[in-house]
Amino acid sequence: MERKTIYLCLAHMSEDGLEQKYVKEAFDTNWVVPLGPNVNAFEEELRKFVTGNTESEILSQSRWPEAWESAWHLKESLKNKQVVALSAGTAAVHLALIASGVKAGDEVCVQSFTFCASSHPITYIGATPVFIDSERDTWNMDPELLEKAILDRKAKTGKYPKAIIPVALYGMPYNCDRIMEIANKYDIPVIEDAAEGFGSKYKGQVLGTFGKFGVLSFNGNKMITTSGGGALICDDAESKNNVMWYATQARDAYPYYQHTAIGYNYRMSNVCAGIGRGQMSVAQAHINHHKHVHALYKELFKDVQGIELKEAPSADYDSNYWLCTITIDPKLKIKGQENAYKEVIKTAVGGAAGVIHAVDDPTTDCQPNENVEALRVFMLEKKVEARPVWKPMHKQPVYANAPAYVNGVSESIFKVGMCLPAGPYVTDDDVRYIVDCIKEAIEK
Ligand SMILES: Cc1ncc(COP(=O)(O)O)c(C=O)c1O
């Protein structure tokens, strides 16, 4: 039997077809609009998911007697949290910036090692991203560099940055304690980009609930999907109301259309929210599966010299392992390495939804090592999708003029990193096959 391609992470519906039931309900009741019962119910289920069970989990993680006090504070702050369903995670980042008061000419500190949707919305507003490099432990925003950047921006521009955006790269939590401590010290709001970290936890608390705002994504490749969609976790009902106002063209309360602010059409469709409601029934199973796949990779890579699987630095960091990532020793020889980067890519590249933006040169001045590219090509021939890790934003030509506070970590990981399939469709047999293919690719 011919093997099917194993993709990085594909949408996966519930066995009992709940998604279709809720979508059908939307059609049957003619709620085919960007509001309605599915939207409300999805928001409520998300709210429960991100704020539930935390007190006991915190208690089980922390030391007596401090535990009681911190658990009580946490419970109080989580009680008020609300969720707004939106058309995309990117829209959630954009609205969080607006609701944090970011304006044209302001600066925002954002993790450099991320997908472009963490930083692009800063530019939509006419503000400037200030890129912060990563720490090696988590691959996420380095708190020491963050503080250095905050102080240096203040010295250079006379103003503090207006927001801080840490990112849960491939699901891995950032150092929430340190980032929140620094943000509170300078009174700067934190927008957590947990688009890839749905259900990941730091010290028992779900990501997206630490900061003023938390971004979620339900794109087709994410932990759960609404085909395309996102959500913003807000501090309280008032903040939710404000975000919803901006998400629905910012209309004032008159019988006719009156506007005192620029708004957006960013609300989630009731049809998509139906898919989301169905997906909530499998959310925890998906997370468990991603973790299971990661554990299996760990076992199978144990004896493979030159390949290292990324793991959480300690039990405080409970990653959903949205994608499993490896780093490849530069000394490792991969079959076909001599041909890496010899030809310009003529087809659509992964994730670009069929769009081709042709280039003249097969290389750039900052790219993954040749053995990483050779492994990607080798795996593609074996019908396994493997991709380089995100190219840091401070190395992107489009951000050539943006300030950046760097330590070399994200650039060095970009050169050796690779993402491997981890979604609900990936079976144990697939994982064994993937690791066997990687072993086969290594020149003896
Ligand atoms: C880190 C990160 N932030 C934001 C987004 C944006 O989400 P969306 O694709 O739903 O707009 C994504 C994913 O696509 C992401 O990976």
PDBQT file of the ligand as one rigid body, heavy atoms in Angstrom, charges set to zero:
ROOT
HETATM    1  C1  LIG A 501       3.048  32.465  17.076  1.00  0.00    +0.000 C 
HETATM    2  C2  LIG A 501       1.822  32.760  16.252  1.00  0.00    +0.000 A 
HETATM    3  N1  LIG A 501       1.178  33.914  16.463  1.00  0.00    +0.000 NA
HETATM    4  C3  LIG A 501       0.066  34.232  15.777  1.00  0.00    +0.000 A 
HETATM    5  C4  LIG A 501      -0.446  33.374  14.830  1.00  0.00    +0.000 A 
HETATM    6  C5  LIG A 501      -1.607  33.849  14.022  1.00  0.00    +0.000 C 
HETATM    7  O1  LIG A 501      -2.706  33.061  14.043  1.00  0.00    +0.000 OA
HETATM    8  P1  LIG A 501      -3.702  33.003  12.780  1.00  0.00    +0.000 P 
HETATM    9  O2  LIG A 501      -3.048  32.130  11.755  1.00  0.00    +0.000 OA
HETATM   10  O3  LIG A 501      -4.920  32.386  13.376  1.00  0.00    +0.000 OA
HETATM   11  O4  LIG A 501      -3.931  34.378  12.303  1.00  0.00    +0.000 OA
HETATM   12  C6  LIG A 501       0.195  32.140  14.593  1.00  0.00    +0.000 A 
HETATM   13  C7  LIG A 501      -0.273  31.126  13.630  1.00  0.00    +0.000 C 
HETATM   14  O5  LIG A 501      -0.711  31.128  12.611  1.00  0.00    +0.000 OA
HETATM   15  C8  LIG A 501       1.364  31.837  15.298  1.00  0.00    +0.000 A 
HETATM   16  O6  LIG A 501       2.047  30.698  15.070  1.00  0.00    +0.000 OA
ENDROOT
TORSDOF 0
